[in-house]
Amino acid sequence: MLKKALKALQNGEFVLMYDDEKRESETDMIIGAEFVGAKEVATMRNDAGGLICCCIHPEYCDSLGLPFMTDIMDVAKEKYPILGKLTPDDIPYDERSSFSVWANHRKTFTGITDNDRALTISKMAQMCKEERFDDFGKEFRSPGHVSLLRGADNLLKKRQGHTEISLAMGEMAGITPVTVVCEMMDGNTGEARSVADAEDYAEEHDLIFMDGNIVIEEYLKD
């Protein structure tokens, strides 16, 4: 199944990834950022309904100078004390959020349309692939409408969220390790889509449904 999932990523297809019942217990749609166009953004918006986030490999983040949002808040709390009080130190399933800044590509208009978000996401992957890290501020502005997520250092060794799982899969698939994740929601229950429903969606749309623990185990073998 993992080989099929990696092949799907190489082909620019979605893979459905379930993390763990002891963590978020959510299924995310994931795809390589370099393959994202307006159609893929619309699919995530309509069929998943969660937050469309762009995950960036920690090595790229280091080269870009892209921090965690909590690091920004920690630096700024002396001037804005409320930021210190907002520190997310009580997340029930995690020690630290992977959120960084929100961005738009400078050639977008509002930044929220399917076309605009697709441009921001695909250009982020292209810039990282070409290692044009000095162009970050020239090409993008913040705040924006695409949430950038920083993968934790030493992927999957310390944090095993969808961010790290998707980036690890990007590495394993040999694509640019900049990925997009979007949680699959259930409009009827108001909760995350159940595993059974996510599996049904995968079967209906001929997509691979993966257990994230399989990815973690394989990635950490070496």
MIDOSE-1310 file (N, C-alpha, C; in nm, 2 decimals, decimal comma, always signed):
residues 222
mlkk	+0,08/-0,12/+0,00/+0,00/+0,00/+0,00/+0,09/+0,13/+0,00; +0,20/+0,13/+0,08/+0,28/+0,24/+0,08/+0,34/+0,27/-0,06; +0,38/+0,17/-0,13/+0,44/+0,19/-0,26/+0,34/+0,25/-0,35; +0,21/+0,21/-0,34/+0,11/+0,27/-0,42/+0,08/+0,41/-0,39
alka	+0,09/+0,44/-0,26/+0,07/+0,58/-0,21/+0,18/+0,67/-0,26; +0,30/+0,62/-0,26/+0,42/+0,70/-0,30/+0,41/+0,73/-0,45; +0,36/+0,62/-0,53/+0,35/+0,64/-0,67/+0,24/+0,74/-0,70; +0,13/+0,74/-0,62/+0,02/+0,83/-0,64/+0,07/+0,98/-0,62
lqng	+0,16/+1,00/-0,52/+0,21/+1,13/-0,50/+0,30/+1,17/-0,61; +0,38/+1,08/-0,67/+0,47/+1,11/-0,78/+0,38/+1,15/-0,90; +0,26/+1,09/-0,91/+0,17/+1,12/-1,02/+0,09/+1,25/-1,00; +0,11/+1,32/-0,89/+0,03/+1,44/-0,86/-0,11/+1,41/-0,81
efvl	-0,13/+1,29/-0,75/-0,26/+1,25/-0,70/-0,28/+1,28/-0,55; -0,40/+1,28/-0,51/-0,42/+1,29/-0,36/-0,40/+1,15/-0,30; -0,36/+1,16/-0,17/-0,36/+1,04/-0,09/-0,43/+1,08/+0,04; -0,51/+0,99/+0,09/-0,58/+1,01/+0,22/-0,50/+0,95/+0,33
mydd	-0,47/+1,03/+0,43/-0,38/+0,99/+0,54/-0,44/+1,00/+0,67; -0,46/+0,89/+0,74/-0,51/+0,89/+0,88/-0,40/+0,89/+0,98; -0,40/+0,98/+1,08/-0,28/+0,98/+1,17/-0,29/+0,88/+1,28; -0,37/+0,90/+1,38/-0,37/+0,80/+1,49/-0,49/+0,84/+1,58
ekre	-0,56/+0,74/+1,63/-0,67/+0,77/+1,73/-0,62/+0,83/+1,86; -0,49/+0,81/+1,89/-0,44/+0,87/+2,01/-0,39/+1,02/+1,98; -0,39/+1,06/+1,86/-0,35/+1,19/+1,83/-0,47/+1,28/+1,78; -0,47/+1,33/+1,66/-0,59/+1,41/+1,62/-0,71/+1,32/+1,58
setd	-0,68/+1,19/+1,54/-0,78/+1,10/+1,49/-0,85/+1,16/+1,37; -0,77/+1,21/+1,27/-0,83/+1,28/+1,16/-0,77/+1,22/+1,03; -0,84/+1,23/+0,92/-0,79/+1,19/+0,79/-0,77/+1,32/+0,71; -0,65/+1,34/+0,66/-0,62/+1,45/+0,57/-0,60/+1,41/+0,43
miig	-0,65/+1,50/+0,34/-0,61/+1,48/+0,20/-0,47/+1,54/+0,18; -0,38/+1,47/+0,12/-0,24/+1,53/+0,10/-0,20/+1,52/-0,04; -0,12/+1,61/-0,09/-0,08/+1,61/-0,23/+0,05/+1,69/-0,23; +0,14/+1,66/-0,33/+0,26/+1,74/-0,35/+0,22/+1,88/-0,39
aefv	+0,28/+1,98/-0,33/+0,25/+2,12/-0,36/+0,28/+2,16/-0,51; +0,38/+2,09/-0,56/+0,42/+2,13/-0,70/+0,31/+2,09/-0,80; +0,22/+2,00/-0,76/+0,11/+1,96/-0,85/-0,02/+2,03/-0,83; -0,02/+2,12/-0,74/-0,15/+2,19/-0,71/-0,19/+2,30/-0,80
gake	-0,31/+2,28/-0,86/-0,37/+2,39/-0,94/-0,50/+2,42/-0,88; -0,58/+2,51/-0,95/-0,71/+2,55/-0,89/-0,81/+2,44/-0,87; -0,80/+2,33/-0,96/-0,89/+2,22/-0,95/-0,86/+2,14/-0,82; -0,73/+2,13/-0,78/-0,70/+2,06/-0,66/-0,74/+2,14/-0,53
vatm	-0,73/+2,27/-0,54/-0,77/+2,35/-0,43/-0,92/+2,34/-0,41; -1,00/+2,34/-0,52/-1,14/+2,33/-0,52/-1,18/+2,19/-0,46; -1,11/+2,09/-0,49/-1,14/+1,96/-0,44/-1,12/+1,95/-0,29; -1,01/+2,01/-0,24/-0,99/+2,01/-0,10/-1,10/+2,10/-0,03
rnda	-1,13/+2,21/-0,09/-1,23/+2,30/-0,03/-1,37/+2,24/-0,02; -1,41/+2,17/-0,13/-1,54/+2,11/-0,14/-1,55/+1,97/-0,07; -1,45/+1,89/-0,09/-1,46/+1,75/-0,04/-1,40/+1,72/+0,09; -1,30/+1,81/+0,13/-1,24/+1,79/+0,26/-1,30/+1,89/+0,36
ggli	-1,28/+2,02/+0,33/-1,35/+2,13/+0,41/-1,27/+2,18/+0,52; -1,15/+2,12/+0,55/-1,07/+2,17/+0,66/-0,98/+2,29/+0,61; -0,87/+2,31/+0,68/-0,78/+2,42/+0,65/-0,68/+2,37/+0,55; -0,66/+2,45/+0,44/-0,57/+2,41/+0,34/-0,43/+2,47/+0,37
ccci	-0,34/+2,38/+0,41/-0,21/+2,43/+0,46/-0,10/+2,38/+0,37; +0,01/+2,46/+0,36/+0,13/+2,42/+0,29/+0,24/+2,38/+0,38; +0,28/+2,26/+0,38/+0,38/+2,21/+0,47/+0,52/+2,22/+0,40; +0,62/+2,27/+0,48/+0,75/+2,29/+0,42/+0,85/+2,22/+0,50
hpey	+0,94/+2,15/+0,43/+1,05/+2,07/+0,50/+1,13/+2,16/+0,59; +1,17/+2,11/+0,71/+1,25/+2,19/+0,80/+1,38/+2,25/+0,74; +1,44/+2,17/+0,65/+1,57/+2,22/+0,59/+1,54/+2,34/+0,50; +1,43/+2,34/+0,43/+1,39/+2,45/+0,35/+1,35/+2,57/+0,44
cdsl	+1,28/+2,54/+0,55/+1,25/+2,65/+0,65/+1,37/+2,72/+0,70; +1,47/+2,64/+0,74/+1,60/+2,70/+0,79/+1,66/+2,79/+0,68; +1,66/+2,75/+0,56/+1,71/+2,83/+0,45/+1,63/+2,95/+0,42; +1,50/+2,94/+0,44/+1,41/+3,06/+0,42/+1,41/+3,15/+0,54
glpf	+1,46/+3,10/+0,66/+1,45/+3,18/+0,78/+1,30/+3,18/+0,83; +1,23/+3,07/+0,81/+1,09/+3,07/+0,84/+1,07/+3,00/+0,98; +1,03/+3,08/+1,08/+1,01/+3,03/+1,22/+0,88/+2,97/+1,24; +0,86/+2,90/+1,36/+0,73/+2,87/+1,41/+0,66/+2,99/+1,46
mtdi	+0,53/+3,00/+1,45/+0,45/+3,11/+1,50/+0,48/+3,13/+1,65; +0,49/+3,02/+1,72/+0,52/+3,03/+1,86/+0,65/+3,10/+1,89; +0,75/+3,09/+1,80/+0,88/+3,16/+1,82/+0,86/+3,31/+1,80; +0,78/+3,34/+1,70/+0,75/+3,48/+1,67/+0,68/+3,55/+1,79
mdva	+0,58/+3,47/+1,85/+0,50/+3,52/+1,96/+0,59/+3,54/+2,08; +0,69/+3,45/+2,10/+0,78/+3,46/+2,22/+0,87/+3,58/+2,21; +0,91/+3,61/+2,09/+1,00/+3,73/+2,07/+0,92/+3,86/+2,09; +0,79/+3,86/+2,04/+0,71/+3,98/+2,04/+0,63/+4,00/+2,17
keky	+0,63/+3,90/+2,26/+0,55/+3,91/+2,38/+0,59/+4,03/+2,48; +0,72/+4,07/+2,47/+0,77/+4,17/+2,56/+0,69/+4,30/+2,53; +0,67/+4,33/+2,40/+0,60/+4,45/+2,35/+0,45/+4,43/+2,36; +0,41/+4,30/+2,33/+0,26/+4,27/+2,33/+0,24/+4,15/+2,42
pilg	+0,22/+4,18/+2,55/+0,22/+4,08/+2,66/+0,11/+3,97/+2,63; +0,00/+4,01/+2,56/-0,11/+3,92/+2,54/-0,06/+3,80/+2,47; +0,04/+3,81/+2,38/+0,09/+3,70/+2,30/+0,15/+3,59/+2,39; +0,21/+3,63/+2,51/+0,26/+3,54/+2,60/+0,15/+3,46/+2,66
kltp	+0,04/+3,52/+2,69/-0,07/+3,45/+2,75/-0,14/+3,36/+2,65; -0,12/+3,38/+2,52/-0,19/+3,30/+2,42/-0,10/+3,17/+2,38; +0,01/+3,16/+2,45/+0,10/+3,04/+2,41/+0,02/+2,91/+2,42; +0,02/+2,83/+2,31/-0,05/+2,71/+2,30/+0,02/+2,59/+2,38
ddip	+0,02/+2,60/+2,51/+0,09/+2,50/+2,59/-0,01/+2,40/+2,65; -0,13/+2,39/+2,60/-0,23/+2,30/+2,65/-0,30/+2,22/+2,54; -0,22/+2,20/+2,43/-0,28/+2,12/+2,32/-0,28/+1,97/+2,37; -0,40/+1,91/+2,37/-0,41/+1,78/+2,43/-0,34/+1,67/+2,36
yder	-0,30/+1,68/+2,23/-0,24/+1,58/+2,15/-0,10/+1,61/+2,10; -0,05/+1,73/+2,14/+0,08/+1,77/+2,09/+0,15/+1,87/+2,19; +0,28/+1,88/+2,17/+0,36/+1,97/+2,25/+0,37/+2,11/+2,18; +0,36/+2,11/+2,05/+0,39/+2,23/+1,98/+0,31/+2,23/+1,84
ssfs	+0,25/+2,34/+1,81/+0,19/+2,35/+1,68/+0,29/+2,37/+1,57; +0,26/+2,33/+1,45/+0,35/+2,34/+1,34/+0,33/+2,47/+1,26; +0,23/+2,55/+1,31/+0,20/+2,67/+1,23/+0,31/+2,77/+1,23; +0,33/+2,83/+1,11/+0,43/+2,94/+1,09/+0,35/+3,06/+1,05
vwan	+0,38/+3,13/+0,95/+0,31/+3,25/+0,90/+0,21/+3,21/+0,79; +0,12/+3,31/+0,76/+0,03/+3,29/+0,65/+0,08/+3,38/+0,53; +0,07/+3,33/+0,41/+0,13/+3,41/+0,30/+0,04/+3,40/+0,18; +0,06/+3,50/+0,09/+0,01/+3,51/-0,04/+0,13/+3,53/-0,14
hrkt	+0,12/+3,48/-0,26/+0,21/+3,51/-0,36/+0,18/+3,66/-0,40; +0,28/+3,73/-0,44/+0,26/+3,87/-0,47/+0,19/+3,90/-0,60; +0,17/+3,80/-0,68/+0,09/+3,81/-0,80/-0,05/+3,77/-0,78; -0,09/+3,74/-0,66/-0,23/+3,72/-0,63/-0,31/+3,85/-0,61
ftgi	-0,44/+3,84/-0,61/-0,52/+3,96/-0,59/-0,56/+3,96/-0,44; -0,68/+3,89/-0,41/-0,72/+3,88/-0,27/-0,64/+3,77/-0,20; -0,60/+3,67/-0,28/-0,53/+3,55/-0,22/-0,61/+3,43/-0,19; -0,75/+3,45/-0,18/-0,83/+3,35/-0,13/-0,89/+3,26/-0,24
tdnd	-0,90/+3,31/-0,36/-0,96/+3,23/-0,47/-0,88/+3,10/-0,49; -0,95/+3,00/-0,56/-0,88/+2,88/-0,59/-0,76/+2,91/-0,67; -0,77/+3,00/-0,77/-0,66/+3,03/-0,85/-0,54/+3,09/-0,77; -0,58/+3,18/-0,68/-0,48/+3,25/-0,60/-0,41/+3,16/-0,51
ralt	-0,48/+3,08/-0,44/-0,42/+2,98/-0,34/-0,33/+2,88/-0,42; -0,38/+2,84/-0,53/-0,30/+2,74/-0,61/-0,17/+2,81/-0,66; -0,17/+2,93/-0,69/-0,05/+3,00/-0,73/+0,04/+3,02/-0,62; -0,01/+3,05/-0,50/+0,08/+3,07/-0,38/+0,14/+2,93/-0,35
iskm	+0,07/+2,83/-0,35/+0,12/+2,69/-0,31/+0,22/+2,64/-0,41; +0,19/+2,65/-0,54/+0,28/+2,59/-0,64/+0,40/+2,67/-0,65; +0,39/+2,80/-0,64/+0,51/+2,89/-0,64/+0,60/+2,87/-0,52; +0,55/+2,83/-0,41/+0,63/+2,80/-0,29/+0,71/+2,68/-0,32
aqmc	+0,64/+2,57/-0,38/+0,72/+2,45/-0,41/+0,83/+2,48/-0,51; +0,79/+2,56/-0,61/+0,89/+2,59/-0,72/+1,01/+2,66/-0,66; +0,99/+2,76/-0,58/+1,10/+2,83/-0,52/+1,19/+2,74/-0,44; +1,13/+2,65/-0,36/+1,21/+2,56/-0,27/+1,28/+2,46/-0,36
keer	+1,22/+2,41/-0,46/+1,28/+2,31/-0,55/+1,40/+2,38/-0,62; +1,39/+2,50/-0,66/+1,50/+2,57/-0,73/+1,60/+2,63/-0,63; +1,57/+2,62/-0,50/+1,66/+2,67/-0,39/+1,68/+2,82/-0,41; +1,58/+2,89/-0,45/+1,59/+3,04/-0,46/+1,54/+3,10/-0,33
fddf	+1,60/+3,07/-0,22/+1,55/+3,11/-0,09/+1,56/+3,26/-0,06; +1,65/+3,33/-0,13/+1,66/+3,47/-0,11/+1,54/+3,54/-0,18; +1,47/+3,47/-0,26/+1,35/+3,53/-0,33/+1,22/+3,53/-0,24; +1,23/+3,47/-0,13/+1,11/+3,45/-0,05/+1,03/+3,58/-0,03
gkef	+1,10/+3,68/+0,02/+1,03/+3,81/+0,05/+1,00/+3,88/-0,08; +1,07/+3,85/-0,19/+1,04/+3,92/-0,32/+0,91/+3,86/-0,38; +0,89/+3,73/-0,36/+0,78/+3,66/-0,43/+0,65/+3,65/-0,34; +0,67/+3,66/-0,21/+0,55/+3,64/-0,12/+0,53/+3,75/-0,02
rspg	+0,41/+3,77/+0,02/+0,38/+3,87/+0,13/+0,30/+3,80/+0,24; +0,31/+3,86/+0,35/+0,23/+3,81/+0,47/+0,18/+3,93/+0,55; +0,06/+3,91/+0,61/-0,03/+3,79/+0,61/-0,09/+3,76/+0,48; -0,14/+3,64/+0,47/-0,20/+3,60/+0,35/-0,31/+3,49/+0,38
hvsl	-0,34/+3,41/+0,28/-0,45/+3,32/+0,29/-0,41/+3,17/+0,28; -0,28/+3,15/+0,27/-0,23/+3,01/+0,28/-0,14/+2,99/+0,41; -0,19/+2,90/+0,49/-0,11/+2,87/+0,61/+0,01/+2,79/+0,58; +0,13/+2,84/+0,62/+0,25/+2,77/+0,60/+0,28/+2,70/+0,73
lrga	+0,31/+2,57/+0,72/+0,34/+2,48/+0,83/+0,49/+2,44/+0,82; +0,56/+2,46/+0,94/+0,70/+2,42/+0,94/+0,71/+2,28/+1,00; +0,77/+2,19/+0,92/+0,79/+2,05/+0,96/+0,89/+2,05/+1,08; +0,87/+1,97/+1,18/+0,96/+1,96/+1,29/+1,10/+1,91/+1,24
dnll	+1,20/+1,95/+1,31/+1,34/+1,90/+1,28/+1,34/+1,75/+1,30; +1,42/+1,68/+1,22/+1,43/+1,53/+1,23/+1,30/+1,47/+1,21; +1,24/+1,49/+1,09/+1,11/+1,45/+1,06/+1,07/+1,32/+1,13; +0,95/+1,32/+1,20/+0,89/+1,20/+1,26/+0,96/+1,15/+1,38
kkrq	+1,08/+1,20/+1,42/+1,15/+1,15/+1,53/+1,09/+1,22/+1,66; +1,05/+1,34/+1,65/+1,00/+1,41/+1,77/+0,85/+1,44/+1,76; +0,80/+1,47/+1,63/+0,66/+1,50/+1,61/+0,61/+1,42/+1,50; +0,49/+1,36/+1,51/+0,44/+1,27/+1,41/+0,30/+1,31/+1,37
ghte	+0,29/+1,44/+1,33/+0,16/+1,49/+1,28/+0,15/+1,47/+1,13; +0,04/+1,52/+1,07/+0,02/+1,51/+0,93/+0,13/+1,59/+0,85; +0,17/+1,70/+0,91/+0,28/+1,78/+0,85/+0,40/+1,70/+0,82; +0,45/+1,63/+0,93/+0,57/+1,55/+0,92/+0,55/+1,43/+0,83
isla	+0,43/+1,36/+0,85/+0,40/+1,24/+0,77/+0,40/+1,27/+0,62; +0,34/+1,38/+0,59/+0,33/+1,42/+0,44/+0,46/+1,46/+0,39; +0,54/+1,53/+0,46/+0,68/+1,56/+0,42/+0,77/+1,44/+0,40; +0,76/+1,35/+0,50/+0,83/+1,23/+0,49/+0,80/+1,15/+0,36
mgem	+0,67/+1,14/+0,33/+0,62/+1,08/+0,21/+0,67/+1,15/+0,09; +0,68/+1,28/+0,09/+0,74/+1,36/-0,02/+0,88/+1,32/-0,04; +0,96/+1,31/+0,07/+1,10/+1,26/+0,06/+1,10/+1,12/+0,00; +1,02/+1,03/+0,05/+1,03/+0,89/+0,01/+0,98/+0,88/-0,14
agit	+0,89/+0,96/-0,18/+0,84/+0,96/-0,32/+0,94/+1,03/-0,42; +1,03/+1,10/-0,37/+1,13/+1,17/-0,45/+1,07/+1,30/-0,52; +0,96/+1,35/-0,46/+0,91/+1,48/-0,51/+0,97/+1,59/-0,42; +0,94/+1,72/-0,46/+0,99/+1,83/-0,37/+0,91/+1,82/-0,24
pvtv	+0,99/+1,81/-0,13/+0,92/+1,80/+0,00/+0,85/+1,93/+0,05; +0,76/+1,97/-0,03/+0,66/+2,08/+0,01/+0,53/+2,02/-0,02; +0,44/+2,00/+0,07/+0,32/+1,93/+0,05/+0,20/+2,01/+0,10; +0,08/+1,97/+0,06/-0,04/+2,04/+0,11/-0,13/+1,94/+0,18
vcem	-0,18/+1,98/+0,29/-0,27/+1,89/+0,37/-0,40/+1,97/+0,40; -0,51/+1,89/+0,40/-0,64/+1,95/+0,44/-0,72/+1,84/+0,51; -0,77/+1,88/+0,63/-0,85/+1,78/+0,71/-0,98/+1,76/+0,64; -1,03/+1,63/+0,65/-1,16/+1,59/+0,60/-1,26/+1,61/+0,71
mdgn	-1,36/+1,70/+0,69/-1,46/+1,73/+0,79/-1,59/+1,66/+0,75; -1,68/+1,65/+0,85/-1,81/+1,60/+0,84/-1,92/+1,70/+0,87; -1,99/+1,75/+0,77/-2,08/+1,86/+0,79/-2,21/+1,82/+0,86; -2,23/+1,69/+0,87/-2,35/+1,64/+0,94/-2,33/+1,63/+1,09
tgea	-2,21/+1,58/+1,13/-2,18/+1,56/+1,27/-2,11/+1,68/+1,33; -2,05/+1,77/+1,25/-1,97/+1,88/+1,30/-1,83/+1,83/+1,35; -1,80/+1,71/+1,33/-1,67/+1,66/+1,37/-1,58/+1,62/+1,25; -1,47/+1,56/+1,27/-1,39/+1,51/+1,16/-1,46/+1,39/+1,10
rsva	-1,43/+1,37/+0,97/-1,50/+1,26/+0,90/-1,45/+1,13/+0,96; -1,53/+1,04/+0,97/-1,49/+0,91/+1,03/-1,40/+0,83/+0,94; -1,33/+0,74/+0,99/-1,24/+0,66/+0,91/-1,32/+0,58/+0,81; -1,43/+0,53/+0,84/-1,51/+0,45/+0,75/-1,56/+0,54/+0,63
daed	-1,60/+0,66/+0,66/-1,65/+0,75/+0,56/-1,53/+0,79/+0,47; -1,41/+0,82/+0,53/-1,29/+0,85/+0,45/-1,25/+0,74/+0,36; -1,26/+0,62/+0,41/-1,23/+0,50/+0,33/-1,33/+0,49/+0,21; -1,45/+0,52/+0,24/-1,55/+0,51/+0,13/-1,53/+0,62/+0,03
yaee	-1,48/+0,73/+0,07/-1,45/+0,84/-0,03/-1,33/+0,80/-0,11; -1,23/+0,74/-0,05/-1,11/+0,69/-0,12/-1,15/+0,59/-0,23; -1,24/+0,50/-0,19/-1,28/+0,39/-0,28/-1,36/+0,45/-0,40; -1,45/+0,55/-0,36/-1,53/+0,61/-0,47/-1,45/+0,69/-0,57
hdli	-1,34/+0,75/-0,52/-1,26/+0,83/-0,61/-1,13/+0,77/-0,65; -1,12/+0,64/-0,62/-1,00/+0,56/-0,67/-0,87/+0,62/-0,61; -0,87/+0,65/-0,48/-0,76/+0,71/-0,41/-0,70/+0,61/-0,31; -0,58/+0,63/-0,27/-0,52/+0,55/-0,17/-0,55/+0,60/-0,03
fmdg	-0,60/+0,51/+0,06/-0,61/+0,55/+0,20/-0,50/+0,48/+0,28; -0,43/+0,56/+0,36/-0,31/+0,52/+0,43/-0,32/+0,54/+0,58; -0,27/+0,44/+0,65/-0,25/+0,46/+0,80/-0,11/+0,53/+0,82; -0,11/+0,64/+0,88/+0,01/+0,71/+0,90/+0,12/+0,63/+0,98
nivi	+0,08/+0,54/+1,06/+0,18/+0,46/+1,14/+0,27/+0,38/+1,04; +0,21/+0,34/+0,93/+0,29/+0,26/+0,83/+0,40/+0,35/+0,78; +0,37/+0,47/+0,75/+0,47/+0,57/+0,70/+0,58/+0,59/+0,80; +0,53/+0,62/+0,92/+0,63/+0,64/+1,03/+0,72/+0,53/+1,05
eeyl	+0,67/+0,41/+1,06/+0,75/+0,29/+1,08/+0,86/+0,27/+0,97; +0,81/+0,29/+0,84/+0,90/+0,27/+0,73/+1,01/+0,38/+0,73; +0,97/+0,50/+0,75/+1,06/+0,62/+0,75/+1,17/+0,61/+0,85; +1,13/+0,56/+0,97/+1,23/+0,56/+1,08/+1,31/+0,43/+1,09
kd	+1,30/+0,34/+0,99/+1,38/+0,22/+0,98/+1,53/+0,24/+0,98; +1,57/+0,34/+0,90/+1,71/+0,36/+0,88/+1,77/+0,44/+1,00
